[in-house]
């Protein structure tokens, strides 16, 4: 994170902290509002406007155009809610997300971006935010889209995961050719073997940077880099179900297509070449790549200091301590003042 991004993050955190006092997480002492109040659009939008001004306006702007005060410092840029084009959803690429999709983004955030998660917001506040965000675009007045199907997962048992990863490697490199945008994770020779297994011709050559991602412009002409799963954040979630959803539904506004509609293909002999269940195999394979990341901090790299640290007191607190202990409290030396910065 550079200095500009750090400054923007502080603006975002300051905006969030400024609104923390007015909302409390729902509990038995703070129950949900009645169904009548929750279903009143005026009440919901009014509450959403207040919550938006507390948590969202610093990045997404007063008009929902993605031009808040922090926006110039952020990459990727905050979402323009007026366009109602959301990258991460459970619906087919280009279609509006479901309310559940918006809720997931608000609650969990988008790792690798300035969109932090708000897991402590009450459900009623999240409902209000969703309603207010949808008020920025007339696209929401149409028929709601449905999520892509989650087909049966044949690899749910723990003893099938190795089979899923092996199959996913073949589908990733030989059928979907994900390495066209993302990195390849096997050799060129192995890619050709997977291509042949998927009844594709082998290739004489590959791009020179096969182990790297390919920078591509999105629908707004912003240059984006598809994640290297062994290194980069995966914004829409890292568990198998999240990965299945992203692969099956696609990523709106990018080159990542909707795969759920392209997976039932017969082989030359009439047997299935690929099928929808292969989406689960690919999800397990991608998760295995994520799990291969080196730990950022190893137990050997952690040192716990066992020496006492000075506590800096205000003059009033110092005087009170002197009066209670009847002993003089020496002023800290310059070395002690900066001791925590070691």
Secondary structure in CASP SS format (residue, H / E / C, confidence):
PFRMAT SS
TARGET T0000
AUTHOR 0000-0000-0000
METHOD secondary structure of the structure
MODEL  1
X C 1.00
X C 1.00
X H 1.00
X H 1.00
X H 1.00
X H 1.00
X H 1.00
X H 1.00
X H 1.00
X H 1.00
X H 1.00
X H 1.00
X H 1.00
X H 1.00
X H 1.00
X H 1.00
X H 1.00
X H 1.00
X C 1.00
X H 1.00
X H 1.00
X H 1.00
X C 1.00
X C 1.00
X C 1.00
X C 1.00
X C 1.00
X C 1.00
X C 1.00
X C 1.00
X C 1.00
X C 1.00
X C 1.00
X C 1.00
X H 1.00
X H 1.00
X H 1.00
X H 1.00
X C 1.00
X C 1.00
X H 1.00
X H 1.00
X H 1.00
X H 1.00
X H 1.00
X H 1.00
X H 1.00
X H 1.00
X H 1.00
X H 1.00
X H 1.00
X H 1.00
X H 1.00
X H 1.00
X H 1.00
X C 1.00
X H 1.00
X H 1.00
X H 1.00
X H 1.00
X C 1.00
X C 1.00
X C 1.00
X C 1.00
X C 1.00
X C 1.00
X C 1.00
X C 1.00
X C 1.00
X C 1.00
X H 1.00
X H 1.00
X H 1.00
X C 1.00
X C 1.00
X C 1.00
X C 1.00
X C 1.00
X C 1.00
X C 1.00
X C 1.00
X C 1.00
X C 1.00
X C 1.00
X C 1.00
X C 1.00
X C 1.00
X C 1.00
X C 1.00
X C 1.00
X C 1.00
X C 1.00
X C 1.00
X C 1.00
X C 1.00
X C 1.00
X C 1.00
X C 1.00
X H 1.00
X H 1.00
X H 1.00
X H 1.00
X H 1.00
X H 1.00
X H 1.00
X H 1.00
X H 1.00
X H 1.00
X C 1.00
X C 1.00
X C 1.00
X C 1.00
X C 1.00
X C 1.00
X C 1.00
X C 1.00
X C 1.00
X C 1.00
X C 1.00
X C 1.00
X C 1.00
X C 1.00
X H 1.00
X H 1.00
X H 1.00
X H 1.00
X H 1.00
X H 1.00
X H 1.00
X H 1.00
X H 1.00
X H 1.00
X H 1.00
X H 1.00
X C 1.00
X C 1.00
X C 1.00
X H 1.00
X H 1.00
X H 1.00
X H 1.00
X C 1.00
X C 1.00
X C 1.00
X C 1.00
X C 1.00
X C 1.00
X C 1.00
X C 1.00
X C 1.00
X C 1.00
X C 1.00
X C 1.00
X C 1.00
X C 1.00
X C 1.00
X C 1.00
X H 1.00
X H 1.00
X H 1.00
X H 1.00
X H 1.00
X H 1.00
X H 1.00
X H 1.00
X H 1.00
X H 1.00
X H 1.00
X H 1.00
X H 1.00
X H 1.00
X H 1.00
X H 1.00
X H 1.00
X H 1.00
X C 1.00
X C 1.00
X H 1.00
X H 1.00
X H 1.00
X C 1.00
X C 1.00
X C 1.00
X C 1.00
X C 1.00
X C 1.00
X C 1.00
X H 1.00
X H 1.00
X H 1.00
X H 1.00
X H 1.00
X H 1.00
X H 1.00
X H 1.00
X H 1.00
X H 1.00
X C 1.00
X C 1.00
X C 1.00
X C 1.00
X C 1.00
X C 1.00
X C 1.00
X C 1.00
X C 1.00
X C 1.00
X C 1.00
X C 1.00
X C 1.00
X C 1.00
X C 1.00
X C 1.00
X C 1.00
X E 1.00
X E 1.00
X E 1.00
X C 1.00
X C 1.00
X C 1.00
X C 1.00
X C 1.00
X E 1.00
X E 1.00
X E 1.00
X C 1.00
X C 1.00
X C 1.00
X C 1.00
X C 1.00
X C 1.00
X C 1.00
X C 1.00
X C 1.00
X C 1.00
X C 1.00
X C 1.00
X C 1.00
X C 1.00
X H 1.00
X H 1.00
X H 1.00
X H 1.00
X H 1.00
X H 1.00
X H 1.00
X H 1.00
X H 1.00
X H 1.00
X C 1.00
X C 1.00
X C 1.00
X C 1.00
X C 1.00
X C 1.00
X C 1.00
X C 1.00
X C 1.00
X C 1.00
X H 1.00
X H 1.00
X H 1.00
X C 1.00
X C 1.00
X E 1.00
X E 1.00
X C 1.00
X C 1.00
X C 1.00
X C 1.00
X C 1.00
X E 1.00
X E 1.00
X E 1.00
X C 1.00
X C 1.00
X C 1.00
X H 1.00
X H 1.00
X H 1.00
X H 1.00
X H 1.00
X H 1.00
X H 1.00
X H 1.00
X H 1.00
X H 1.00
X H 1.00
X H 1.00
X H 1.00
X H 1.00
X C 1.00
X C 1.00
X C 1.00
X C 1.00
X C 1.00
X C 1.00
X C 1.00
X H 1.00
X H 1.00
X H 1.00
X C 1.00
X C 1.00
X C 1.00
X C 1.00
X C 1.00
X C 1.00
X C 1.00
X C 1.00
X C 1.00
X C 1.00
X C 1.00
X C 1.00
X C 1.00
X H 1.00
X H 1.00
X H 1.00
X H 1.00
X H 1.00
X H 1.00
X H 1.00
X H 1.00
X H 1.00
X H 1.00
X H 1.00
X C 1.00
X C 1.00
X C 1.00
X C 1.00
X C 1.00
X C 1.00
X C 1.00
X C 1.00
X H 1.00
X H 1.00
X H 1.00
X H 1.00
X C 1.00
X H 1.00
X H 1.00
X H 1.00
X C 1.00
END
